[in-house]
Structures are given as C-alpha cells and as structure tokens.
C-alpha cells in the first residue's frame, strides 16, 4: 500500500464539539483512517462548537474521501470543507513579475521609461552585446516546452504543461537566483519550434528545453545550439545525465571501483539514456551496454533513428546479444531510465559483488529499492521516499547560474562533467556512505559549487563573454 504523500495533502475544516477530548478524538479518527496528520489548529470558537483546520497527507483522492467519511461518521463532527493543498499552491499560478526599481516620481519615470530609456536603447543598438549588461538578458532564461513529454503523463499539451514549467522557474529562482519564465508553445512542428525560439531568444541569456518528446528533442536542441549565440540545455537529457554521473562518482567510491573498469548496463535508449551514456563515456566509462525494449543494442545493426544508431555504434564493444536480464549477469552497475518493474532481486543477485543499482523510472522504478537492496551495495531512485534521490534540481539551477555569470555562448561536454564532479564533491569522504552518495536538493553548497565549476570551464574553453558590472560612460548617446 502506498504511503501518505505531501503531494496529496488536504485541509479539512471540521465543526467539532467543545468537549475536552474533541481534538484528540479527531486526530485518532484521522490516524485510524491511515492519513498522516501534519497540523491542527482551532481557527474559530464559540460556546456551542469549535472550528478546526486539520492538515494531513493522504494516499490520493479516494483516500481523501475516505478520511472525510471517517470524520463525518463520528457523532458531533461535521466536515465544513475539504481543500487540496497542492491545487491551492497553484491557484493563480506560482510566478509574478517584481520590479527591481521603484518609480516614485517624475524623475524616476524619466529614467526608467521615457525619455531616458531611449539613450539605453541606442547604446544597445550600437553594441548589441550590451544587452547582457543593460537588460534582463543577463539573468533570465526561457523554459520552453510543447507539452509532449510531461513527467510521466506524456503528451498533455502546452497549457497542461504550464504548472511544471512554473515549478521549474520557482526552483531556478530559489536555488540559484536565476530568473526563468515559462514559454509553452502550441505546436509540435520541429521547424516551427526552432524558429519561434530563435525569434524570442534576444530577450534571454539561455534556453532550457523541457518535456519535449524524443526524437524531436534531439534535432531541436542540436539546431538551436548551432544557430543561437546563447546556451541551450535540454534538462530531460543532460540534467538527468549530470546528476546520475554525480551519484555514480560517489557510489563507485563506496564500492572501491573505478569507472573505467566497471561494466555498466543502461536500460532506456531515449533522450535521458542517450545523454547518460555520452556523459559516462566523457567521464571515462569504457564498458557500457544499452538496452531497449527488444534487448541490448548490438554493433553493426541498423536502428530506427540516428541517436539509437549512435548508441549501437558506440556501446557494447564486446558484441553481447541478449535481453536486459541476461545483460545484468556479471554487471557492476545498472542505470534505469525506462519502465517500471523490469527486474527482480534475482536479477540483481547475478550482478558482481558491490553492485550499484540506479532504478530511476518514476514514479514506479525498474525494481523497488527494497528488492534491489537485498543484493546491491548502493541503490538510488528518482523518488523522494527512499535514500539517494536522483533529482535534476541538483544540476540545472547551478548550471545556468554559471552559464549566465560567464556570459557563456554554448554548453560543452566538459561543462557537464565539471557540473557532475562539483555535485559529487559536495559530499566529503567522512559523510559518504551507501545511503548518501548524492546530496539533498536543499544542500546549499550544491548550486554555488556547480556554478563556479561551469563558469571556470567556460572561461577556460573560450565560450565565456567579457562581462562587466560597471556602468559605462554613455554621455555621447
């Protein structure tokens, strides 16, 4: 049975009698119904009754109704309302525009807007690079989606994708002080998406592509990287790859193995799997098998698209032929970004001693962590209710903070490696253990470490711009 989750948190407003035991009776009923109580407050009172707001986590909508029914079944209790805290958080959206300047009088107005603003416009027209200095471009990115691959929900469209894009923008701001704005496009046409993003790019210092289905996401990212002078990042690919690599860095330390020696099996040959394998290789991995629905991809075989073809041509040097389960025999590492319930404990038992299992299909992994841990030395998932959560929020805020700080024009593979190394490096050797190979998303050291590492690489490899925080003398404009 699923455990109560904050994602299904409710507030129940209850009219209760004024008896001394009313609140304890209420909490007992709710606990008996299987909910996890997180708060209880008397919000109104009279001689006849008390109004109580009770907040609790449930297992879902049906369970919420069961909790309501259990309360109403008790004589003297009446449920006045039941509200969903998740929907309440999203009411009216999660973002707003806040001005950095205050227009208090005509003097301020003349500088923030007309006539003074014209001088700044002319300065940028004369030198377009100054847009990074004199507009929001310096600290703002666009979170672009067409809504075709949203979480585990699939193609739900751009409007339904907006809550995720807003959430992404919230995380950018909270963890790295990056201003991000959702751009939801009502088109699935690859060329049209490319042209729209190119047209809106002047206002932004970077583009974060989000929840765009494969294989279209590959072409969109590749074309935009080639045709824009700002960094373009597809988080479903490279964000996942960075955090996976970071966790693997530390997991290998725990089991005392080296990345160049281990045999790695990756389940999933879509966007995330492709990016993970490329970053594994950039980090030194030599022995990788990539498995799709029909088994391990083999060399010298024709695949249905160029990205699967690249995987077939650049993995499985040993020429292994067989299923995912067969490939696990003698493997050191399993990385899953595919589908739920593909493996069992017996499959993990066939891996080498000191096995590492990253089962990251979400919300239901390729194998339950409790099963994998029977034989694996280190287990990680994409879920927050088990140790070692592989969560992209560890990567993308700090990555873009570093890119914006450096005025980077592109994202290179060595930046991704540096970001992964920075994340894993926030855990000291004294802290490292099988249940802690990846830091918490709330670890305040992570984003600054990633930003510094990425900016340093940008400056070293020549993708950084010459930046200034000084106001130039523009009296001649």
C-alpha positions in Angstrom: 0.0 0.0 0.0 1.3 3.5 -0.9 2.3 5.7 2.0 0.6 9.2 2.5 2.3 11.8 0.4 2.6 15.6 0.7 1.5 15.6 -3.0 -2.0 14.7 -1.7 -2.1 16.9 1.3 -5.5 18.2 2.3 -7.0 20.7 4.8 -10.2 19.5 6.4 -12.3 22.2 8.1 -14.3 20.5 10.9 -17.0 21.7 13.2 -16.4 19.9 16.5 -18.0 19.9 19.9 -16.3 21.9 22.7 -15.5 18.9 24.8 -12.0 18.5 26.2 -11.4 15.3 24.1 -12.7 16.6 20.8 -9.3 17.4 19.2 -7.8 14.1 20.4 -10.8 12.2 19.1 -10.5 13.9 15.8 -6.8 13.1 15.4 -7.4 9.5 16.4 -10.1 9.1 13.8 -7.9 10.6 11.0 -4.9 8.5 12.1 -7.1 5.3 12.1 -8.1 6.2 8.5 -4.5 6.0 7.5 -3.7 9.7 7.0 -0.5 11.4 8.3 -1.5 14.5 10.3 0.8 17.5 9.9 -1.1 20.3 11.6 -4.2 21.0 13.7 -5.5 24.5 14.6 -8.6 25.8 16.2 -9.5 28.7 13.9 -12.8 29.8 15.4 -14.7 29.1 18.6 -18.0 29.7 20.3 -19.9 28.3 23.3 -21.5 25.7 21.1 -18.6 24.5 18.9 -15.0 24.8 17.7 -13.9 25.1 14.1 -10.8 23.1 13.5 -8.5 23.1 10.5 -6.8 19.7 10.3 -4.0 19.3 7.7 -2.9 15.8 6.7 -1.2 13.8 4.0 -3.2 11.1 2.2 -2.6 8.5 -0.4 -4.7 10.1 -3.1 -8.1 11.5 -4.0 -10.1 8.3 -3.0 -8.2 8.2 0.3 -9.0 11.8 1.0 -12.7 11.0 0.6 -12.3 8.1 3.0 -10.8 10.4 5.6 -13.7 12.8 5.2 -16.2 9.9 5.6 -14.4 8.7 8.7 -14.7 12.1 10.3 -18.4 12.5 9.4 -19.2 9.1 10.9 -18.3 10.4 14.3 -21.3 11.9 16.2 -20.8 15.6 16.8 -18.3 16.1 13.9 -19.2 17.9 10.7 -16.9 18.5 7.7 -17.5 22.0 6.5 -15.0 21.9 3.7 -12.1 19.9 2.2 -9.4 21.5 0.2 -6.4 20.2 -1.8 -3.2 22.0 -0.7 -1.4 21.2 -3.9 -4.1 22.8 -6.0 -4.3 25.7 -3.5 -0.5 26.3 -4.1 -1.1 26.5 -7.8 -4.1 28.8 -7.6 -3.4 31.8 -9.9 0.0 30.3 -10.9 3.2 30.3 -9.0 5.0 33.2 -10.6 4.8 37.0 -10.7 6.8 39.9 -12.0 8.6 42.0 -9.4 10.3 45.2 -10.4 13.8 45.9 -9.3 13.3 49.7 -9.5 10.7 51.9 -7.8 9.1 54.7 -9.8 8.2 57.1 -7.1 8.2 60.5 -9.0 8.7 62.1 -12.4 12.4 61.9 -12.0 12.3 58.1 -11.7 9.8 57.9 -14.5 12.1 59.8 -16.8 15.0 57.4 -16.3 13.1 54.1 -16.1 11.0 55.0 -19.1 10.7 57.9 -21.5 12.8 60.0 -22.3 15.8 58.5 -20.6 15.3 54.9 -21.7 15.9 55.9 -25.3 19.5 56.5 -24.5 19.9 52.9 -23.3 18.1 51.6 -26.3 20.5 53.5 -28.6 23.5 52.1 -26.7 22.4 48.6 -27.3 21.6 49.3 -30.9 25.2 50.5 -31.3 26.6 47.5 -29.5 24.1 44.5 -29.2 26.4 42.7 -26.7 25.5 45.4 -24.1 22.0 43.8 -23.8 23.7 41.4 -21.3 24.7 44.4 -19.3 21.6 46.6 -19.6 18.6 44.3 -19.8 17.2 41.2 -18.0 19.1 39.0 -20.5 22.0 38.8 -18.1 19.9 36.8 -15.6 16.9 35.4 -17.4 16.3 32.1 -19.2 13.3 30.8 -21.1 11.8 27.4 -20.0 10.5 26.2 -23.4 8.1 23.2 -23.9 5.5 21.9 -26.3 3.9 19.7 -23.7 4.6 16.4 -25.5 6.5 14.5 -22.7 5.5 16.0 -19.4 6.7 14.0 -16.4 5.2 10.5 -16.7 2.0 12.0 -18.2 3.0 12.0 -21.8 1.6 14.4 -24.4 -0.8 16.5 -22.4 -0.3 19.8 -24.4 1.2 23.2 -23.6 -1.5 24.5 -21.3 -1.4 21.4 -19.0 2.4 21.6 -19.0 2.4 25.1 -17.6 2.3 24.1 -13.8 5.5 22.1 -14.4 7.2 24.9 -16.2 6.2 27.4 -13.5 7.6 25.0 -10.9 10.8 24.8 -12.8 11.0 28.6 -12.7 10.4 28.6 -9.0 13.4 26.2 -8.5 15.7 28.3 -10.7 15.0 31.3 -8.5 15.1 29.7 -5.1 18.3 27.6 -5.7 20.4 29.9 -7.9 18.6 33.3 -8.1 18.1 32.8 -11.9 15.0 34.5 -13.3 13.2 32.0 -15.5 9.9 32.3 -17.5 7.7 29.5 -19.0 7.3 29.6 -22.7 4.6 27.0 -23.7 4.3 26.6 -27.5 1.1 25.4 -29.1 2.9 23.5 -31.9 4.6 20.1 -32.3 6.2 21.0 -35.5 10.0 20.8 -35.1 10.9 23.6 -37.5 8.2 25.9 -36.1 9.5 25.4 -32.6 13.1 26.1 -33.7 12.0 29.3 -35.5 9.9 30.5 -32.6 12.7 30.0 -30.0 15.2 31.8 -32.3 12.8 34.7 -32.6 12.3 35.1 -28.9 16.0 34.5 -28.0 17.1 38.2 -27.9 15.3 38.6 -24.5 17.1 35.7 -22.8 20.5 34.6 -21.7 19.8 30.9 -22.1 17.2 28.4 -23.2 16.1 25.4 -21.1 14.2 22.9 -23.2 11.7 20.9 -21.2 9.4 17.9 -21.7 9.7 17.7 -25.5 9.3 14.2 -26.8 12.1 12.2 -28.4 13.4 12.0 -31.0 12.3 15.6 -31.9 14.1 17.0 -28.8 17.4 15.9 -30.3 17.0 17.9 -33.5 15.5 20.9 -31.8 18.4 21.1 -29.3 21.1 20.5 -31.9 19.7 23.1 -34.3 19.2 25.7 -31.6 22.7 25.2 -30.3 24.1 25.7 -33.7 22.0 28.7 -34.7 21.9 30.7 -31.4 24.7 32.5 -29.5 23.3 31.6 -26.1 23.4 28.3 -24.3 20.6 25.7 -25.0 20.1 22.9 -22.5 17.6 20.0 -22.7 17.2 19.1 -19.0 15.5 15.8 -19.6 18.7 14.7 -21.3 21.6 16.5 -19.7 20.2 17.4 -16.3 19.4 13.7 -15.7 22.9 12.7 -17.0 24.7 15.2 -14.8 23.0 14.0 -11.5 23.3 10.4 -12.5 27.0 10.8 -13.1 27.5 12.7 -9.8 25.8 9.9 -7.9 27.8 7.2 -9.7 31.1 9.1 -8.9 30.4 8.6 -5.2 28.8 5.2 -5.5 32.0 3.9 -7.1 34.0 5.3 -4.2 31.7 3.4 -1.7 32.4 0.0 -3.5 36.0 0.9 -4.3 35.7 0.5 -8.1 36.9 2.7 -11.0 34.6 3.9 -13.7 37.0 2.7 -16.5 36.8 -0.9 -15.1 33.1 -1.4 -14.4 30.6 -3.0 -16.7 27.5 -0.7 -16.9 24.1 -1.7 -18.2 21.7 1.2 -19.1 18.0 0.4 -19.6 16.4 3.1 -21.8 17.7 4.4 -25.1 15.6 7.6 -25.3 16.7 11.1 -24.6 17.8 10.5 -21.0 19.6 7.2 -21.7 21.4 8.6 -24.7 22.7 11.6 -22.7 23.7 9.5 -19.7 25.7 7.2 -21.9 27.5 10.0 -23.6 28.4 11.6 -20.2 29.5 8.3 -18.8 31.9 7.9 -21.7 33.1 11.5 -21.3 33.8 10.7 -17.6 35.9 7.6 -18.5 33.5 4.7 -18.8 34.6 2.0 -21.3 32.2 -0.9 -20.9 28.6 0.1 -21.5 25.6 -1.9 -22.7 22.5 0.0 -23.8 19.2 -2.0 -23.6 15.9 -1.1 -25.2 12.5 -2.9 -25.3 13.9 -5.7 -27.5 17.2 -6.2 -25.7 20.7 -4.9 -25.8 21.6 -2.8 -28.9 24.3 -4.6 -30.9 27.1 -3.3 -33.1 26.7 -3.4 -36.8 22.9 -3.3 -36.7 20.6 -0.7 -38.2 18.5 1.3 -35.8 15.4 3.4 -36.4 16.9 6.8 -35.8 20.4 8.3 -35.7 20.5 8.6 -31.9 19.8 4.9 -31.3 22.3 4.2 -34.2 24.9 6.2 -32.3 24.3 4.1 -29.2 24.6 0.8 -31.3 27.8 2.0 -32.9 29.5 3.3 -29.7 28.5 0.8 -27.0 28.6 -2.9 -26.5 32.2 -3.4 -27.8 32.0 -7.0 -26.6 29.2 -7.8 -29.0 26.8 -9.1 -26.4 23.5 -10.3 -27.7 20.6 -10.8 -25.3 17.9 -9.3 -23.0 18.3 -6.8 -20.3 18.0 -9.5 -17.6 20.7 -11.5 -19.3 23.0 -8.5 -19.6 22.9 -8.0 -15.9 24.8 -11.2 -15.2 28.3 -10.0 -14.3 27.5 -6.3 -14.5 28.7 -3.9 -11.9 26.3 -1.0 -12.5 22.6 -0.8 -13.6 21.1 2.5 -14.6 17.5 2.5 -15.5 15.6 5.4 -17.2 12.9 3.2 -18.9 9.9 1.5 -17.4 8.6 0.0 -14.1 9.0 -3.5 -12.8 11.5 -4.8 -15.3 13.8 -6.5 -12.8 13.6 -8.5 -9.6 16.0 -9.3 -6.7 17.2 -12.5 -8.5 18.4 -10.3 -11.4 20.5 -8.1 -9.1 21.9 -11.2 -7.4 23.5 -12.1 -10.7 25.5 -8.9 -10.8 29.0 -8.7 -9.4 29.7 -8.1 -5.7 29.4 -4.5 -4.8 26.6 -3.9 -7.3 25.3 -0.4 -7.9 21.6 -0.1 -8.9 20.1 3.2 -10.1 16.4 2.4 -10.8 15.1 5.9 -11.9 11.8 5.2 -13.7 9.3 7.5 -12.0 7.1 7.1 -10.1 7.5 3.3 -10.3 11.1 2.2 -10.8 12.5 -0.7 -12.8 12.9 -2.5 -9.4 11.7 -1.5 -6.0 14.7 -0.2 -3.9 13.7 -2.6 -1.1 14.2 -5.5 -3.5 17.3 -4.2 -5.1 19.0 -3.6 -1.7 18.8 -7.3 -0.9 21.9 -7.8 -3.1 23.1 -4.3 -4.2 25.6 -2.3 -2.2 24.3 1.0 -3.4 20.7 1.8 -4.6 19.3 5.1 -5.9 16.0 6.1 -7.4 14.2 9.1 -8.8 11.8 9.0 -5.8 11.9 11.2 -2.7 10.7 8.5 -0.2 14.0 6.5 -0.5 17.6 7.4 0.1 19.8 8.7 -2.8 17.2 10.6 -4.9 18.5 11.4 -8.4 16.9 14.8 -8.9 17.6 17.2 -11.7 17.2 20.2 -9.4 20.7 19.4 -8.2 22.0 20.3 -11.6 20.1 22.9 -13.7 19.9 25.9 -11.3 23.7 25.9 -10.6 24.5 25.1 -14.2 22.6 28.1 -15.6 23.9 30.3 -12.8 27.4 29.5 -14.0 26.5 30.0 -17.7 24.9 33.3 -17.1 27.7 34.5 -14.8 30.2 33.7 -17.5 28.0 35.0 -20.4 28.5 31.7 -22.0 27.5 31.2 -25.6 27.3 27.4 -25.6 27.3 24.3 -23.3 30.1 21.9 -23.8 30.7 18.3 -22.6 33.4 19.3 -20.3 31.0 21.7 -18.5 28.6 18.7 -17.9 31.5 16.7 -16.5 32.5 19.6 -14.3 29.0 20.0 -13.0 28.7 16.3 -12.1 32.1 16.4 -10.3 31.0 19.5 -8.4 27.8 17.9 -7.2 29.6 14.7 -6.0 32.3 16.8 -4.5 29.9 18.4 -2.0 29.8 15.1 -0.1 33.0 14.7 1.9 34.7 11.3 2.4 33.6 11.4 6.1 30.0 11.8 5.0 30.0 9.3 2.2 28.1 6.0 2.8 25.8 3.7 0.8 22.7 5.7 1.7 24.3 9.1 1.0 26.0 9.2 -2.4 24.1 12.2 -3.7 23.4 15.4 -1.7 20.0 16.7 -0.7 18.3 19.1 -3.1 18.3 21.5 -0.2 22.0 21.3 0.3 23.1 25.0 0.0 26.6 24.1 -1.2 25.5 22.5 -4.4 24.3 25.3 -6.7 27.3 27.6 -5.9 29.7 24.7 -6.5 28.2 23.8 -9.8 28.0 27.5 -10.9 31.7 28.0 -10.1 32.8 24.9 -11.9 30.8 25.6 -15.0 31.9 29.3 -15.2 35.5 28.2 -14.7 35.3 25.8 -17.7 33.5 28.4 -19.8 36.4 30.8 -19.2 39.0 28.2 -19.9 37.5 26.8 -23.1 36.7 30.2 -24.6 32.9 30.1 -24.5 32.6 32.9 -21.9 32.0 36.5 -22.8 33.8 39.5 -21.5 31.4 40.7 -18.8 31.3 44.0 -16.9 29.2 45.2 -13.9 30.5 48.7 -14.3 28.2 51.4 -15.9 29.9 52.8 -18.9 30.1 56.4 -19.8 27.3 56.8 -22.3 27.1 60.6 -22.3 27.6 60.7 -26.1 24.4 58.9 -26.8 
